[in-house]
Amino acid sequence: MQGLRFAFGPFVLDPEAGTLLRNDEPVAIGHRGLKLLAALVGRSGEILAKAELMDAAWPGMAVEEGNLTVQIAQLRKLLGPAADGGEWIATVPRVGYRFTGAMQRLSGVKRKTLPLPAKPSIAVLPFLNIGNDPEQEFFVDGLTEDLITDLSRMPGLFVIARNSAFAYKVRAVDVREIAEELGVRYLLEGSARRAAGRVRVNAKLVDTLSGTHLWAERFDRSMDDIFVVQDEVTARIVEALLGRLRTPPPRHRPRSLEAYDLCVRARKLMDDSPQAAEEAHLMLTRAVALDPDYAEAYRWLAMNHWMGWVHSGGPTEATRSIALNLARKAVAIDPNDAGCRWVLAYLLAYERDFAAADAEFAKAIELDPNEADTFAALSDVTVLAGRVEEGLEQIRKAFRLNPFPASWYYLTLGQAQYAAGQYAAAVETLRRDETYRTSSRRFLAASLAQLGRLDEAQAETELFLVANPGFSIRHWAATEPFRDARVLDHFVEGYRKAGLPD
């Protein structure tokens, strides 16, 4: 039924919009996980066979059963325990799974709306794959992502980030409702098909206040002209919204379409899990072998090494060095790519080359004032430099540009709230973070300890140490890019109160 939503515990699931809310706030959830949850909740109390669930999450694709097991485990971690202490999703041995929680069907529920920015604001909705080949889904998603990047580089526009735009993938929601939820006036919708060496793209720009189409066009070109098509679509939108303005420096496009496909696939895999990120590493390595001057592939390789996804045990001095060199190479190849710049800036901060890091962050914002990830990463560095209120403002700006962000935004916000002494707010934020059961649990423990909730803090500490047995306050303090002794002392105080080892 159109508009149907499902409420259970503190959650509201909207399968059509592709969103999950906890206490009216968005939860970071992967596309596959959301499809599985929608299938389970939609038939609450019924046993769903593994084959049914795999068809729901991977339609038309042949995948191993282990992928389902991983996604169910991630869902359980994301949802946490039910009110009775049990699990929301029960395993039926050798058969499948069943959603066991009390569920209420909702319709016509209105979510929070965001105010319009002062300048023209736009979201690029995921383009539809109108071909019959599910393998082309990655290509169509990549086209959408590139259009978002191209538009976000225009300083006269306010552009919603990729994560939030893709919250509406495979949905049937009224465009005005989407615009209200994202806080934008204009939406770009479209479709694409790649076949027999050609690409067909349909695009239309909608003014959601009046309901009129400001511009619509169809492109039918050789696949070799895909980046020309992207540039033309961007130019038409900018002209419709801003008139003829000076365009930003051109992007450094990949020379190999195979390398481009691999990079698109890899960056989507990195959103899913460490296991998937290992596969992404192989794809990115192949991409740079095919196109040694592909800046974006080097950027994602840098982040892969930094996050410790490729090398178990987290980033070591060796992997940090590799990541930094990869990021430097990405910027050298394409100095006008804001994404490459902020990644380099972030890594430089952790090497304590603060002057260079600050300069790279400033350049990234100059190149792309709509890159939400830049502001989120900068917030982390700014808070540890002692400019806590400034850091809070930066992460708030990141959330405005990206209302449905990746889970690490919640970690960054929770850290900033702790540094500001907003402990109750930090607890609420960090318990919305799907990663709080791992890396950000330490901030949750410290916040609880500062509130005097020592039993809860100790429980969080014990669980954190299970996943991070080698953690010590001394080592953590030595590796984080602190520039302010008072902020460092504040974190150390909370860690010790929570029982984390020196």
DRENLUMVEX-260902 format. One record per residue (C-alpha): residue number from 1; residue in three letters; x, y, z. Coordinates in nm, 3 decimals, decimal comma, always signed. Each point is the difference from the previous one (the first is absolute). Layout:
ATOM num residuo       x       y       z
ATOM NUM     ala       X       Y       Z
...
END
This chain:
ATOM num residuo       x       y       z
ATOM   1     met  +0,000  +0,000  +0,000
ATOM   2     gln  +0,144  +0,337  -0,101
ATOM   3     gly  +0,106  +0,215  +0,294
ATOM   4     leu  +0,001  -0,294  +0,243
ATOM   5     arg  +0,255  +0,017  +0,281
ATOM   6     phe  +0,079  -0,239  +0,283
ATOM   7     ala  +0,055  +0,098  +0,364
ATOM   8     phe  +0,172  -0,231  +0,250
ATOM   9     gly  +0,162  +0,101  +0,326
ATOM  10     pro  +0,171  +0,338  -0,056
ATOM  11     phe  +0,022  -0,061  -0,377
ATOM  12     val  -0,204  +0,105  -0,301
ATOM  13     leu  +0,084  -0,171  -0,329
ATOM  14     asp  -0,106  +0,156  -0,330
ATOM  15     pro  +0,079  -0,251  -0,276
ATOM  16     glu  -0,108  +0,234  -0,281
ATOM  17     ala  +0,217  +0,290  +0,112
ATOM  18     gly  +0,280  -0,239  +0,092
ATOM  19     thr  +0,035  +0,143  +0,352
ATOM  20     leu  +0,014  -0,131  +0,355
ATOM  21     leu  -0,060  +0,237  +0,293
ATOM  22     arg  +0,081  -0,056  +0,366
ATOM  23     asn  -0,186  +0,245  +0,225
ATOM  24     asp  -0,073  +0,216  -0,309
ATOM  25     glu  +0,368  +0,021  -0,094
ATOM  26     pro  +0,151  -0,169  -0,310
ATOM  27     val  +0,201  -0,317  +0,046
ATOM  28     ala  +0,284  -0,086  -0,237
ATOM  29     ile  -0,097  -0,327  -0,165
ATOM  30     gly  +0,128  -0,162  -0,316
ATOM  31     his  -0,217  -0,061  -0,305
ATOM  32     arg  +0,009  -0,381  +0,038
ATOM  33     gly  -0,072  +0,016  +0,372
ATOM  34     leu  -0,300  +0,224  -0,057
ATOM  35     lys  -0,142  -0,238  -0,261
ATOM  36     leu  +0,040  -0,296  +0,238
ATOM  37     leu  -0,157  +0,188  +0,290
ATOM  38     ala  -0,294  +0,109  -0,217
ATOM  39     ala  -0,060  -0,360  -0,108
ATOM  40     leu  +0,011  -0,129  +0,358
ATOM  41     val  -0,208  +0,277  +0,158
ATOM  42     gly  -0,253  -0,005  -0,283
ATOM  43     arg  -0,078  -0,363  +0,089
ATOM  44     ser  +0,051  +0,025  +0,374
ATOM  45     gly  -0,040  -0,334  +0,180
ATOM  46     glu  +0,043  -0,203  -0,319
ATOM  47     ile  +0,301  -0,215  -0,079
ATOM  48     leu  +0,177  +0,126  -0,311
ATOM  49     ala  +0,218  -0,252  -0,179
ATOM  50     lys  +0,357  +0,097  -0,073
ATOM  51     ala  -0,071  -0,010  -0,374
ATOM  52     glu  -0,285  +0,251  +0,042
ATOM  53     leu  +0,219  +0,240  +0,193
ATOM  54     met  +0,285  -0,028  -0,247
ATOM  55     asp  -0,241  +0,079  -0,282
ATOM  56     ala  -0,120  +0,305  +0,194
ATOM  57     ala  +0,349  +0,141  +0,058
ATOM  58     trp  +0,177  -0,120  -0,315
ATOM  59     pro  -0,271  -0,023  -0,268
ATOM  60     gly  +0,115  -0,180  -0,312
ATOM  61     met  +0,348  -0,060  +0,141
ATOM  62     ala  +0,177  -0,322  +0,097
ATOM  63     val  +0,159  +0,054  +0,341
ATOM  64     glu  +0,135  -0,231  +0,268
ATOM  65     glu  -0,207  -0,072  +0,311
ATOM  66     gly  +0,278  +0,145  +0,214
ATOM  67     asn  -0,093  +0,347  -0,125
ATOM  68     leu  -0,344  -0,042  +0,154
ATOM  69     thr  +0,151  -0,113  +0,331
ATOM  70     val  +0,225  +0,308  +0,012
ATOM  71     gln  -0,286  +0,238  -0,078
ATOM  72     ile  -0,228  -0,156  +0,266
ATOM  73     ala  +0,279  +0,029  +0,259
ATOM  74     gln  +0,048  +0,367  -0,090
ATOM  75     leu  -0,375  +0,062  +0,028
ATOM  76     arg  -0,007  -0,153  +0,347
ATOM  77     lys  +0,285  +0,223  +0,111
ATOM  78     leu  -0,167  +0,304  -0,150
ATOM  79     leu  -0,337  -0,062  +0,167
ATOM  80     gly  +0,143  -0,106  +0,335
ATOM  81     pro  -0,208  -0,201  +0,249
ATOM  82     ala  -0,379  +0,011  +0,003
ATOM  83     ala  -0,187  +0,133  +0,304
ATOM  84     asp  -0,012  -0,348  +0,154
ATOM  85     gly  +0,374  -0,043  -0,043
ATOM  86     gly  -0,037  -0,244  -0,288
ATOM  87     glu  +0,078  +0,042  -0,368
ATOM  88     trp  -0,225  +0,159  -0,259
ATOM  89     ile  +0,099  -0,262  -0,258
ATOM  90     ala  -0,012  -0,367  +0,094
ATOM  91     thr  +0,189  -0,274  -0,183
ATOM  92     val  -0,199  -0,305  -0,106
ATOM  93     pro  +0,272  -0,266  -0,036
ATOM  94     arg  +0,052  -0,136  -0,351
ATOM  95     val  -0,301  +0,198  -0,126
ATOM  96     gly  +0,030  +0,375  +0,027
ATOM  97     tyr  -0,090  +0,292  +0,226
ATOM  98     arg  -0,304  +0,155  +0,167
ATOM  99     phe  -0,072  +0,350  +0,132
ATOM 100     thr  -0,129  -0,048  +0,356
ATOM 101     gly  -0,060  +0,355  +0,127
ATOM 102     ala  -0,336  +0,171  +0,049
ATOM 103     met  -0,064  +0,207  -0,310
ATOM 104     gln  -0,255  +0,266  -0,094
ATOM 105     arg  -0,087  +0,102  -0,355
ATOM 106     leu  -0,007  +0,374  -0,056
ATOM 107     ser  -0,117  +0,214  -0,289
ATOM 108     gly  +0,007  +0,370  -0,069
ATOM 109     val  +0,274  +0,062  +0,259
ATOM 110     lys  +0,170  +0,332  -0,063
ATOM 111     arg  +0,372  +0,023  +0,064
ATOM 112     lys  +0,187  +0,312  +0,103
ATOM 113     thr  +0,054  +0,263  -0,267
ATOM 114     leu  +0,312  +0,211  -0,047
ATOM 115     pro  -0,003  +0,371  -0,091
ATOM 116     leu  +0,115  +0,110  -0,344
ATOM 117     pro  +0,350  +0,150  -0,028
ATOM 118     ala  +0,042  +0,355  -0,125
ATOM 119     lys  +0,153  -0,111  -0,333
ATOM 120     pro  -0,151  -0,236  -0,260
ATOM 121     ser  -0,010  -0,350  +0,150
ATOM 122     ile  -0,012  -0,333  -0,179
ATOM 123     ala  +0,012  -0,376  +0,055
ATOM 124     val  +0,085  -0,247  -0,274
ATOM 125     leu  -0,221  -0,304  +0,046
ATOM 126     pro  +0,143  -0,341  -0,095
ATOM 127     phe  -0,046  -0,050  -0,372
ATOM 128     leu  -0,205  -0,301  -0,103
ATOM 129     asn  +0,164  -0,292  -0,178
ATOM 130     ile  -0,238  -0,060  -0,292
ATOM 131     gly  +0,200  -0,288  -0,147
ATOM 132     asn  -0,061  -0,363  +0,081
ATOM 133     asp  +0,356  -0,063  +0,118
ATOM 134     pro  +0,040  +0,031  +0,380
ATOM 135     glu  +0,375  +0,035  -0,055
ATOM 136     gln  -0,069  +0,347  -0,142
ATOM 137     glu  -0,135  +0,113  +0,339
ATOM 138     phe  +0,352  +0,097  +0,105
ATOM 139     phe  +0,050  +0,207  -0,313
ATOM 140     val  -0,329  +0,187  +0,047
ATOM 141     asp  +0,079  +0,066  +0,366
ATOM 142     gly  +0,343  +0,126  -0,104
ATOM 143     leu  -0,161  +0,241  -0,246
ATOM 144     thr  -0,219  +0,137  +0,280
ATOM 145     glu  +0,296  +0,039  +0,235
ATOM 146     asp  +0,206  +0,181  -0,262
ATOM 147     leu  -0,281  +0,244  -0,070
ATOM 148     ile  -0,024  +0,073  +0,373
ATOM 149     thr  +0,375  +0,066  +0,008
ATOM 150     asp  -0,012  +0,224  -0,309
ATOM 151     leu  -0,285  +0,212  +0,136
ATOM 152     ser  +0,143  +0,024  +0,352
ATOM 153     arg  +0,308  +0,175  -0,139
ATOM 154     met  -0,212  +0,301  -0,097
ATOM 155     pro  +0,031  +0,258  +0,282
ATOM 156     gly  -0,341  +0,152  -0,083
ATOM 157     leu  -0,189  -0,324  +0,072
ATOM 158     phe  -0,094  -0,197  +0,312
ATOM 159     val  +0,029  -0,370  -0,089
ATOM 160     ile  -0,109  -0,298  +0,212
ATOM 161     ala  +0,267  -0,267  +0,049
ATOM 162     arg  +0,002  -0,348  -0,153
ATOM 163     asn  -0,095  -0,195  +0,315
ATOM 164     ser  -0,318  +0,198  +0,050
ATOM 165     ala  -0,096  +0,001  -0,367
ATOM 166     phe  +0,033  -0,377  -0,013
ATOM 167     ala  -0,234  -0,036  +0,299
ATOM 168     tyr  -0,271  +0,033  -0,265
ATOM 169     lys  +0,124  -0,272  -0,232
ATOM 170     val  -0,278  -0,234  -0,117
ATOM 171     arg  -0,280  +0,200  +0,160
ATOM 172     ala  -0,340  +0,140  -0,093
ATOM 173     val  -0,011  +0,324  +0,201
ATOM 174     asp  -0,150  +0,327  -0,119
ATOM 175     val  +0,268  +0,243  -0,114
ATOM 176     arg  -0,133  +0,274  +0,228
ATOM 177     glu  +0,034  -0,227  +0,302
ATOM 178     ile  +0,358  -0,085  -0,095
ATOM 179     ala  +0,080  +0,367  -0,046
ATOM 180     glu  -0,143  +0,084  +0,343
ATOM 181     glu  +0,196  -0,277  +0,171
ATOM 182     leu  +0,327  +0,104  -0,162
ATOM 183     gly  -0,067  +0,372  +0,020
ATOM 184     val  +0,044  +0,076  -0,372
ATOM 185     arg  -0,212  +0,169  -0,267
ATOM 186     tyr  +0,118  -0,182  -0,313
ATOM 187     leu  +0,034  -0,368  -0,084
ATOM 188     leu  +0,178  -0,160  -0,293
ATOM 189     glu  -0,156  -0,327  -0,111
ATOM 190     gly  +0,105  -0,226  -0,282
ATOM 191     ser  +0,071  -0,340  -0,147
ATOM 192     ala  +0,284  -0,162  -0,191
ATOM 193     arg  +0,073  -0,303  -0,207
ATOM 194     arg  +0,331  -0,133  -0,129
ATOM 195     ala  -0,006  -0,254  -0,280
ATOM 196     ala  +0,193  -0,088  -0,318
ATOM 197     gly  +0,261  +0,269  +0,059
ATOM 198     arg  -0,254  +0,279  +0,038
ATOM 199     val  -0,152  +0,184  +0,293
ATOM 200     arg  -0,349  +0,151  +0,014
ATOM 201     val  -0,072  +0,252  +0,274
ATOM 202     asn  -0,328  +0,178  +0,078
ATOM 203     ala  +0,007  +0,284  +0,253
ATOM 204     lys  -0,245  +0,259  +0,129
ATOM 205     leu  +0,029  +0,282  +0,250
ATOM 206     val  -0,307  +0,052  +0,221
ATOM 207     asp  -0,097  +0,307  +0,200
ATOM 208     thr  -0,181  -0,166  +0,291
ATOM 209     leu  -0,169  +0,321  +0,116
ATOM 210     ser  -0,184  +0,055  -0,327
ATOM 211     gly  +0,010  -0,358  -0,126
ATOM 212     thr  +0,134  +0,114  -0,337
ATOM 213     his  +0,285  -0,143  -0,207
ATOM 214     leu  +0,268  +0,263  -0,052
ATOM 215     trp  +0,194  -0,213  -0,244
ATOM 216     ala  -0,012  -0,347  -0,153
ATOM 217     glu  +0,213  -0,167  -0,263
ATOM 218     arg  +0,090  -0,337  -0,148
ATOM 219     phe  +0,355  -0,099  -0,094
ATOM 220     asp  +0,096  -0,288  -0,230
ATOM 221     arg  +0,376  -0,024  -0,038
ATOM 222     ser  +0,292  -0,234  -0,037
ATOM 223     met  +0,115  -0,141  +0,333
ATOM 224     asp  +0,329  +0,177  -0,058
ATOM 225     asp  -0,189  +0,328  +0,042
ATOM 226     ile  -0,146  -0,078  +0,344
ATOM 227     phe  +0,202  +0,271  +0,174
ATOM 228     val  -0,099  +0,250  -0,270
ATOM 229     val  -0,363  -0,082  +0,077
ATOM 230     gln  +0,062  +0,055  +0,372
ATOM 231     asp  +0,155  +0,340  -0,074
ATOM 232     glu  -0,293  +0,099  -0,223
ATOM 233     val  -0,261  -0,099  +0,260
ATOM 234     thr  +0,187  +0,196  +0,267
ATOM 235     ala  +0,033  +0,306  -0,224
ATOM 236     arg  -0,373  +0,000  -0,084
ATOM 237     ile  -0,100  -0,022  +0,368
ATOM 238     val  +0,240  +0,274  +0,105
ATOM 239     glu  -0,124  +0,225  -0,279
ATOM 240     ala  -0,363  -0,064  +0,100
ATOM 241     leu  +0,062  +0,081  +0,366
ATOM 242     leu  +0,280  +0,257  -0,008
ATOM 243     gly  +0,031  +0,128  -0,354
ATOM 244     arg  +0,332  -0,005  -0,182
ATOM 245     leu  +0,273  +0,011  +0,265
ATOM 246     arg  +0,370  -0,072  -0,002
ATOM 247     thr  +0,033  -0,374  +0,036
ATOM 248     pro  +0,246  -0,163  +0,241
ATOM 249     pro  +0,319  -0,164  -0,132
ATOM 250     pro  -0,072  -0,315  -0,204
ATOM 251     arg  +0,011  -0,337  +0,173
ATOM 252     his  +0,275  -0,248  -0,084
ATOM 253     arg  -0,198  -0,280  -0,162
ATOM 254     pro  +0,118  -0,364  -0,017
ATOM 255     arg  +0,130  -0,121  -0,335
ATOM 256     ser  -0,115  -0,359  +0,050
ATOM 257     leu  -0,371  -0,075  +0,025
ATOM 258     glu  +0,084  -0,338  +0,154
ATOM 259     ala  +0,198  +0,177  +0,273
ATOM 260     tyr  -0,296  +0,236  +0,051
ATOM 261     asp  -0,238  -0,295  +0,042
ATOM 262     leu  +0,234  -0,163  +0,253
ATOM 263     cys  +0,028  +0,320  +0,204
ATOM 264     val  -0,378  +0,047  +0,008
ATOM 265     arg  -0,045  -0,357  +0,123
ATOM 266     ala  +0,278  +0,033  +0,256
ATOM 267     arg  -0,124  +0,319  +0,162
ATOM 268     lys  -0,343  -0,156  +0,049
ATOM 269     leu  +0,155  -0,311  +0,158
ATOM 270     met  +0,193  +0,212  +0,249
ATOM 271     asp  -0,333  +0,112  +0,148
ATOM 272     asp  -0,097  -0,357  +0,093
ATOM 273     ser  +0,257  -0,177  +0,218
ATOM 274     pro  +0,372  -0,062  +0,054
ATOM 275     gln  -0,035  -0,327  -0,190
ATOM 276     ala  -0,150  +0,180  -0,297
ATOM 277     ala  +0,270  +0,268  +0,025
ATOM 278     glu  +0,266  -0,266  -0,054
ATOM 279     glu  -0,170  -0,081  -0,328
ATOM 280     ala  -0,012  +0,373  -0,074
ATOM 281     his  +0,376  +0,017  +0,052
ATOM 282     leu  +0,053  -0,258  -0,274
ATOM 283     met  -0,228  +0,192  -0,235
ATOM 284     leu  +0,176  +0,330  +0,067
ATOM 285     thr  +0,341  -0,156  -0,048
ATOM 286     arg  -0,117  -0,132  -0,336
ATOM 287     ala  -0,144  +0,343  -0,087
ATOM 288     val  +0,330  +0,182  +0,050
ATOM 289     ala  +0,180  -0,273  -0,194
ATOM 290     leu  -0,235  +0,067  -0,294
ATOM 291     asp  +0,021  +0,378  +0,041
ATOM 292     pro  +0,308  +0,116  +0,196
ATOM 293     asp  -0,127  +0,361  -0,012
ATOM 294     tyr  -0,340  -0,065  +0,159
ATOM 295     ala  -0,002  +0,235  +0,300
ATOM 296     glu  -0,323  -0,115  +0,162
ATOM 297     ala  +0,113  -0,364  +0,007
ATOM 298     tyr  +0,315  +0,103  +0,188
ATOM 299     arg  -0,213  +0,203  +0,242
ATOM 300     trp  -0,216  -0,301  +0,091
ATOM 301     leu  +0,305  -0,224  +0,027
ATOM 302     ala  +0,146  +0,249  +0,247
ATOM 303     met  -0,312  -0,013  +0,216
ATOM 304     asn  -0,010  -0,379  -0,021
ATOM 305     his  +0,351  -0,027  +0,139
ATOM 306     trp  -0,060  +0,265  +0,262
ATOM 307     met  -0,310  -0,164  +0,142
ATOM 308     gly  +0,185  -0,325  +0,045
ATOM 309     trp  -0,248  -0,191  -0,214
ATOM 310     val  +0,269  -0,155  -0,212
ATOM 311     his  +0,242  -0,076  +0,281
ATOM 312     ser  -0,166  -0,155  +0,305
ATOM 313     gly  +0,064  +0,155  +0,336
ATOM 314     gly  -0,057  +0,356  -0,109
ATOM 315     pro  +0,236  +0,250  -0,161
ATOM 316     thr  +0,367  -0,047  +0,084
ATOM 317     glu  +0,287  +0,241  -0,060
ATOM 318     ala  +0,068  -0,180  -0,329
ATOM 319     thr  -0,359  +0,017  -0,125
ATOM 320     arg  -0,026  +0,365  +0,106
ATOM 321     ser  +0,308  +0,075  -0,211
ATOM 322     ile  -0,148  -0,186  -0,297
ATOM 323     ala  -0,329  +0,185  +0,039
ATOM 324     leu  +0,174  +0,339  +0,014
ATOM 325     asn  +0,204  -0,073  -0,313
ATOM 326     leu  -0,313  -0,113  -0,185
ATOM 327     ala  -0,186  +0,317  +0,104
ATOM 328     arg  +0,293  +0,218  -0,111
ATOM 329     lys  +0,001  -0,175  -0,336
ATOM 330     ala  -0,377  +0,056  -0,040
ATOM 331     val  +0,039  +0,376  +0,060
ATOM 332     ala  +0,303  +0,020  -0,231
ATOM 333     ile  -0,203  -0,160  -0,280
ATOM 334     asp  -0,311  +0,215  +0,057
ATOM 335     pro  +0,065  +0,306  +0,219
ATOM 336     asn  -0,355  +0,122  -0,070
ATOM 337     asp  -0,174  -0,299  +0,163
ATOM 338     ala  -0,133  +0,104  +0,342
ATOM 339     gly  -0,045  -0,362  +0,110
ATOM 340     cys  +0,368  -0,074  -0,057
ATOM 341     arg  +0,092  +0,321  +0,183
ATOM 342     trp  -0,198  -0,070  +0,319
ATOM 343     val  +0,127  -0,357  +0,022
ATOM 344     leu  +0,358  +0,129  -0,024
ATOM 345     ala  -0,081  +0,271  +0,257
ATOM 346     tyr  -0,137  -0,254  +0,246
ATOM 347     leu  +0,303  -0,228  -0,033
ATOM 348     leu  +0,238  +0,292  +0,036
ATOM 349     ala  -0,172  +0,098  +0,326
ATOM 350     tyr  +0,066  -0,348  +0,140
ATOM 351     glu  +0,364  +0,043  -0,100
ATOM 352     arg  -0,010  +0,327  +0,199
ATOM 353     asp  +0,087  +0,210  -0,303
ATOM 354     phe  -0,270  +0,241  +0,108
ATOM 355     ala  +0,093  +0,297  -0,218
ATOM 356     ala  -0,017  -0,213  -0,314
ATOM 357     ala  -0,322  -0,168  +0,119
ATOM 358     asp  -0,171  +0,333  +0,063
ATOM 359     ala  +0,102  +0,124  -0,344
ATOM 360     glu  -0,134  -0,313  -0,171
ATOM 361     phe  -0,333  +0,021  +0,185
ATOM 362     ala  -0,036  +0,366  -0,103
ATOM 363     lys  +0,076  -0,088  -0,361
ATOM 364     ala  -0,252  -0,286  +0,005
ATOM 365     ile  -0,277  +0,234  +0,120
ATOM 366     glu  +0,097  +0,259  -0,262
ATOM 367     leu  -0,021  -0,264  -0,274
ATOM 368     asp  -0,328  -0,153  +0,123
ATOM 369     pro  -0,201  +0,189  +0,266
ATOM 370     asn  -0,263  -0,278  -0,001
ATOM 371     glu  +0,227  -0,295  +0,083
ATOM 372     ala  -0,155  -0,115  +0,328
ATOM 373     asp  +0,279  -0,247  +0,077
ATOM 374     thr  +0,251  +0,286  +0,003
ATOM 375     phe  -0,187  +0,175  +0,281
ATOM 376     ala  -0,047  -0,324  +0,196
ATOM 377     ala  +0,370  -0,087  -0,018
ATOM 378     leu  +0,098  +0,360  +0,077
ATOM 379     ser  -0,224  -0,006  +0,308
ATOM 380     asp  +0,201  -0,290  +0,145
ATOM 381     val  +0,328  +0,188  -0,046
ATOM 382     thr  -0,142  +0,335  +0,118
ATOM 383     val  -0,138  -0,145  +0,326
ATOM 384     leu  +0,335  -0,157  +0,087
ATOM 385     ala  +0,164  +0,336  -0,073
ATOM 386     gly  -0,206  +0,150  +0,283
ATOM 387     arg  -0,250  +0,195  -0,215
ATOM 388     val  -0,296  -0,203  +0,121
ATOM 389     glu  -0,285  +0,234  -0,093
ATOM 390     glu  +0,146  +0,043  -0,347
ATOM 391     gly  +0,021  -0,377  -0,032
ATOM 392     leu  -0,363  -0,038  +0,105
ATOM 393     glu  -0,105  +0,250  -0,266
ATOM 394     gln  +0,198  -0,191  -0,265
ATOM 395     ile  -0,162  -0,336  +0,078
ATOM 396     arg  -0,343  +0,166  +0,006
ATOM 397     lys  +0,072  +0,139  -0,346
ATOM 398     ala  +0,100  -0,348  -0,113
ATOM 399     phe  -0,333  -0,141  +0,125
ATOM 400     arg  -0,193  +0,277  -0,180
ATOM 401     leu  +0,168  -0,086  -0,328
ATOM 402     asn  -0,039  -0,371  +0,074
ATOM 403     pro  -0,314  -0,060  +0,215
ATOM 404     phe  +0,028  -0,380  -0,040
ATOM 405     pro  +0,377  -0,042  +0,040
ATOM 406     ala  +0,245  -0,283  +0,045
ATOM 407     ser  +0,025  -0,119  +0,359
ATOM 408     trp  +0,339  +0,163  +0,068
ATOM 409     tyr  -0,174  +0,339  +0,003
ATOM 410     tyr  -0,169  -0,105  +0,327
ATOM 411     leu  +0,335  -0,095  +0,150
ATOM 412     thr  +0,138  +0,343  -0,094
ATOM 413     leu  -0,304  +0,182  +0,139
ATOM 414     gly  +0,010  -0,203  +0,321
ATOM 415     gln  +0,369  +0,077  +0,048
ATOM 416     ala  -0,066  +0,372  -0,048
ATOM 417     gln  -0,292  -0,008  +0,245
ATOM 418     tyr  +0,216  -0,175  +0,259
ATOM 419     ala  +0,273  +0,262  -0,045
ATOM 420     ala  -0,262  +0,273  +0,053
ATOM 421     gly  -0,120  -0,165  +0,322
ATOM 422     gln  -0,333  -0,096  -0,158
ATOM 423     tyr  +0,014  -0,352  +0,141
ATOM 424     ala  -0,370  -0,090  -0,020
ATOM 425     ala  -0,013  +0,114  -0,362
ATOM 426     ala  +0,314  -0,202  -0,074
ATOM 427     val  -0,157  -0,315  +0,146
ATOM 428     glu  -0,310  +0,048  -0,213
ATOM 429     thr  +0,208  +0,062  -0,313
ATOM 430     leu  +0,239  -0,289  +0,050
ATOM 431     arg  -0,279  -0,247  +0,064
ATOM 432     arg  -0,139  +0,097  -0,341
ATOM 433     asp  +0,335  -0,083  -0,160
ATOM 434     glu  +0,000  -0,348  -0,149
ATOM 435     thr  +0,375  -0,022  +0,069
ATOM 436     tyr  -0,036  +0,080  +0,372
ATOM 437     arg  +0,051  -0,367  +0,076
ATOM 438     thr  +0,359  +0,039  -0,121
ATOM 439     ser  +0,213  +0,313  -0,037
ATOM 440     ser  -0,232  +0,268  +0,141
ATOM 441     arg  -0,098  -0,202  +0,305
ATOM 442     arg  +0,294  +0,157  +0,188
ATOM 443     phe  -0,160  +0,345  -0,034
ATOM 444     leu  -0,331  -0,143  +0,115
ATOM 445     ala  +0,166  -0,153  +0,307
ATOM 446     ala  +0,172  +0,329  +0,085
ATOM 447     ser  -0,326  +0,198  -0,037
ATOM 448     leu  -0,188  -0,241  +0,226
ATOM 449     ala  +0,278  +0,017  +0,257
ATOM 450     gln  -0,011  +0,381  +0,004
ATOM 451     leu  -0,375  -0,023  +0,066
ATOM 452     gly  +0,067  -0,225  +0,299
ATOM 453     arg  -0,155  -0,304  -0,171
ATOM 454     leu  +0,301  -0,211  +0,087
ATOM 455     asp  -0,160  -0,345  -0,032
ATOM 456     glu  -0,107  +0,076  -0,356
ATOM 457     ala  +0,339  +0,154  -0,076
ATOM 458     gln  +0,182  -0,308  +0,129
ATOM 459     ala  -0,220  -0,227  -0,210
ATOM 460     glu  +0,081  +0,203  -0,310
ATOM 461     thr  +0,370  -0,007  +0,087
ATOM 462     glu  +0,003  -0,377  +0,035
ATOM 463     leu  -0,170  -0,045  -0,334
ATOM 464     phe  +0,235  +0,251  -0,164
ATOM 465     leu  +0,304  -0,189  +0,129
ATOM 466     val  -0,132  -0,328  -0,136
ATOM 467     ala  +0,025  +0,151  -0,349
ATOM 468     asn  +0,314  +0,203  +0,081
ATOM 469     pro  +0,205  -0,210  +0,243
ATOM 470     gly  +0,322  +0,195  -0,057
ATOM 471     phe  -0,148  +0,342  +0,072
ATOM 472     ser  +0,176  +0,230  +0,246
ATOM 473     ile  -0,063  +0,364  +0,081
ATOM 474     arg  +0,370  +0,080  -0,039
ATOM 475     his  +0,024  -0,146  -0,349
ATOM 476     trp  -0,328  +0,162  -0,108
ATOM 477     ala  +0,112  +0,343  +0,123
ATOM 478     ala  +0,329  -0,035  -0,186
ATOM 479     thr  -0,163  -0,081  -0,333
ATOM 480     glu  -0,293  +0,244  -0,006
ATOM 481     pro  +0,068  +0,349  -0,148
ATOM 482     phe  -0,048  +0,201  +0,323
ATOM 483     arg  +0,113  +0,362  -0,002
ATOM 484     asp  -0,157  +0,105  +0,329
ATOM 485     ala  +0,110  -0,149  +0,332
ATOM 486     arg  -0,325  +0,088  +0,177
ATOM 487     val  -0,208  -0,191  -0,253
ATOM 488     leu  +0,234  -0,298  +0,027
ATOM 489     asp  -0,021  +0,006  +0,381
ATOM 490     his  -0,381  +0,014  -0,021
ATOM 491     phe  -0,012  -0,317  -0,212
ATOM 492     val  +0,256  -0,179  +0,220
ATOM 493     glu  -0,207  +0,089  +0,308
ATOM 494     gly  -0,312  -0,154  -0,149
ATOM 495     tyr  +0,186  -0,311  -0,118
ATOM 496     arg  +0,144  -0,062  +0,344
ATOM 497     lys  -0,336  +0,049  +0,170
ATOM 498     ala  -0,142  -0,257  -0,241
ATOM 499     gly  +0,273  -0,249  +0,092
ATOM 500     leu  +0,197  -0,002  -0,325
ATOM 501     pro  +0,360  -0,115  +0,056
ATOM 502     asp  +0,288  +0,251  +0,017
END
